[in-house]
Amino acid sequence: MRLDDFDNSINVEDQRGSGFSLGGAGGKVGCGSIVIALIAAVVFGVDPGQMLGQMQGADTGQVQTTGGHTAAESCNIDPLSHESCNALSSLNKTWGPLFQKANIAFTPPKLVFYSQMGQSGCGAAQSAMGPFYCPNDQGIYLDTDFYKEMDQRLGASGQFARDYVIAHEYGHHIQNMLGTSDQIRSAQQSNPGAANQLSVRLELQADCYAGVWAARNKDRLDPGDMESGLNAAHQIGDDTLMKGAGQRPVEAAFTHGSSAQRMQWLRKGLETGDEDQCDTFADIKR
């Protein structure tokens, strides 16, 4: 995907090299040691804590990257940081005008880089959690080493696959701005038995929003980008991840949707470019 360089309007925070550690009583858990937890937990509903506890004592000797003090410094630490900032800038330029047109107040999210461990408004940030969005501080939290895991371990390679990750988390910010997230949390509290189903619908909507962003920037897409994104959606489906972790897929335990569902809703966004087509809750409203 050929995106413009980020502009000075993006909000970036950098926690890399801030001294946070994954160390505990049993030792440190390095990035290379958390792949099993990544596969099970990266946005996918399996608690990484138990798995990480079994990996205590592993020390890769990895040295943390020192972060930047300004957005320009942070975004130019390495190519993956630069690429992420370009995606954030493009997402701001795409979604901001849509909210303005709808006369809805909009504040762009911040992108927070961290290495191995950081702190968010929602609590600790760990690499094993994968990229995530925190509504409390409107931050998208990213350890760029996750992209290497996507490529080497999850079979989801390519720039557009990485852009899709950022766009998906940005989709959660859209939901936060629209009040959708609060509505779903309230519904989950009222009906705990439907919590997983509602979580899946929320995640699938974020996938669709990611597709809408790409569709509205289709002149920037390169041949193979759509296939790369759809492959990433397949590789990070709950059922595919569970199979990869040696588990039998159980739909009741899904939190982000099956590979087929994630591909379906990303494709809908890609093909329509219309955020109004991303109502993943339509059938349960009837």
Beta strands, then each sheet from edge to edge (+ up, - down):
strand 1: 11-14
strand 2: 110-113
strand 3: 117-120
strand 4: 123-126
strand 5: 132-134
strand 6: 139-142
sheet 1: 1+ 2+ 6+ 5-
sheet 2: 3+ 4-
end
